[in-house]
């Protein structure tokens, strides 16, 4: 049977565990012009402006596609903030009594699609064919 003091300590411990801090990571991707389809590591995320939660820092593959514009493919570095370096990350993720939100914004400018004439395309294809025959 629990005594009043033991029950109080147990309730305090449960309250502390339930009220510990938490780190939320969110990235927002925008483009000029807006409305580009965003793929994050090859998975459709939505149309710009679009936001998504993420768990890990590091390099992320971001692809933007929009009709009439050149496709943009970027290996975007998402660097770790100082409070996520060992051993500080344990405190940030588990012990602080409030929520920490790490928001990242990435903006990409898309170039209008360049129209290539049929003659230019054929010349390029012939050049590539010649290079492949020469073993380059």
C-alpha positions as CSV (number, residue, x, y, z in Angstrom):
1,X,0.0,0.0,0.0
2,X,1.3,3.5,-0.8
3,X,1.6,6.1,1.9
4,X,0.5,9.6,1.3
5,X,4.1,10.8,0.9
6,X,5.1,8.0,-1.5
7,X,1.9,8.6,-3.6
8,X,2.7,12.3,-3.7
9,X,6.3,11.7,-4.9
10,X,5.0,9.2,-7.5
11,X,2.5,11.7,-8.8
12,X,5.1,14.4,-8.9
13,X,7.4,12.1,-10.9
14,X,4.7,11.3,-13.4
15,X,3.8,15.0,-13.8
16,X,7.5,15.8,-14.4
17,X,7.8,13.1,-17.0
18,X,4.6,14.2,-18.8
19,X,5.6,17.9,-18.8
20,X,9.1,17.5,-20.1
21,X,10.3,19.4,-23.1
22,X,10.1,18.4,-26.7
23,X,11.8,19.5,-29.8
24,X,9.7,20.0,-33.0
25,X,11.5,20.4,-36.3
26,X,9.6,22.0,-39.3
27,X,10.8,23.1,-42.7
28,X,9.0,25.4,-45.0
29,X,9.8,25.4,-48.7
30,X,8.8,28.4,-51.0
31,X,9.5,29.1,-54.6
32,X,9.5,31.9,-57.1
33,X,7.0,31.4,-58.8
34,X,4.8,29.8,-56.2
35,X,2.8,26.6,-56.9
36,X,5.7,24.3,-57.7
37,X,5.4,20.6,-56.8
38,X,7.9,19.7,-54.0
39,X,9.4,16.3,-53.7
40,X,11.4,15.5,-50.6
41,X,13.6,12.5,-51.1
42,X,11.4,11.6,-54.0
43,X,8.1,11.7,-52.1
44,X,5.5,14.3,-53.0
45,X,5.1,16.9,-50.3
46,X,2.7,19.3,-51.9
47,X,2.8,22.7,-53.7
48,X,4.8,25.7,-52.6
49,X,4.5,27.2,-50.1
50,X,4.6,23.9,-48.2
51,X,5.7,22.9,-44.7
52,X,6.7,19.5,-43.3
53,X,7.9,18.2,-40.0
54,X,11.3,16.4,-40.0
55,X,13.1,14.3,-37.5
56,X,16.8,14.3,-38.5
57,X,19.3,16.9,-39.6
58,X,21.6,16.4,-42.5
59,X,21.4,16.7,-46.3
60,X,17.9,16.5,-47.9
61,X,17.1,16.0,-51.5
62,X,14.6,18.6,-52.6
63,X,13.1,18.7,-56.1
64,X,10.8,21.4,-57.4
65,X,8.7,20.8,-60.6
66,X,6.5,23.3,-62.4
67,X,5.2,23.4,-65.9
68,X,7.0,26.0,-68.0
69,X,10.0,26.1,-65.6
70,X,13.3,24.2,-65.4
71,X,13.2,21.5,-62.7
72,X,15.2,22.4,-59.6
73,X,17.0,19.6,-57.8
74,X,19.0,20.6,-54.7
75,X,20.9,18.7,-52.0
76,X,19.9,21.0,-49.2
77,X,22.0,20.9,-46.0
78,X,19.9,21.2,-42.8
79,X,22.5,21.9,-40.2
80,X,22.1,21.0,-36.5
81,X,21.6,23.9,-34.0
82,X,24.0,24.2,-31.1
83,X,21.4,22.8,-28.6
84,X,21.3,19.5,-30.5
85,X,25.0,18.7,-30.0
86,X,25.8,15.9,-27.6
87,X,25.2,15.9,-24.6
88,X,22.9,19.1,-24.8
89,X,20.5,17.2,-27.0
90,X,19.4,15.0,-24.1
91,X,18.4,18.1,-22.1
92,X,16.7,19.7,-25.0
93,X,14.8,16.6,-26.0
94,X,13.8,15.3,-22.6
95,X,14.3,17.7,-19.6
96,X,13.3,21.3,-20.5
97,X,9.8,22.1,-19.3
98,X,8.7,23.8,-22.5
99,X,8.4,23.1,-26.2
100,X,11.3,24.1,-28.6
101,X,10.5,24.6,-32.3
102,X,13.2,24.6,-34.9
103,X,11.8,26.2,-38.0
104,X,13.8,26.3,-41.2
105,X,12.9,28.1,-44.4
106,X,14.2,27.3,-47.9
107,X,13.4,29.5,-50.9
108,X,14.2,28.5,-54.5
109,X,14.1,30.6,-57.7
110,X,12.9,28.7,-60.7
111,X,14.1,29.7,-64.2
112,X,11.7,29.7,-67.2
113,X,12.1,26.6,-69.3
114,X,14.4,27.2,-72.2
115,X,12.9,26.1,-75.6
116,X,15.4,24.3,-77.8
117,X,14.9,24.4,-81.5
118,X,14.7,21.0,-83.3
119,X,17.9,21.9,-85.2
120,X,19.8,22.6,-82.0
121,X,18.5,19.4,-80.4
122,X,19.6,17.3,-83.5
123,X,23.0,18.9,-83.5
124,X,23.5,18.0,-79.8
125,X,22.3,14.4,-80.4
126,X,24.7,14.0,-83.3
127,X,27.6,15.4,-81.2
128,X,26.8,12.9,-78.4
129,X,26.5,10.1,-80.9
130,X,30.0,11.0,-82.3
131,X,31.5,11.2,-78.8
132,X,30.1,7.8,-77.9
133,X,31.6,6.2,-81.1
134,X,35.0,7.8,-80.4
135,X,34.9,6.3,-76.8
136,X,34.8,9.6,-74.9
